[in-house]
Amino acid sequence: MSIPNGVFCIMKMEGKGGYSVFIYRRVRDLREDHDKTQKEIAAVLNMQLTVYQRYERGERELPLWAAIKLADYYHVTLDYLVERES
């Protein structure tokens, strides 16, 4: 996967010696816990609904700017968002 300069993504890494970041599940769970629709969160992120849906399904990597915006929106830390803290 090629990432343009200046674009950072939250990557899901798996395998020997690696770790798993289940950010997609956490993003969905936060949305559901706050009784928000995918359409509402897509609007918060200023993106098309289909793009946001791909993030929730893990089909696209969540850009760092979106992770920051979601963490701010839900009043959680980035560590919480990537399940480094509970």
Secondary structure, DSSP 8 states (H G I E B T S, - for coil): ----TT--EE----STT-----HHHHHHHHHHHTT--HHHHHHHTTS-HHHHHHHHHTSS-EEHHHHHHHHHHHT--HHHHTTS--
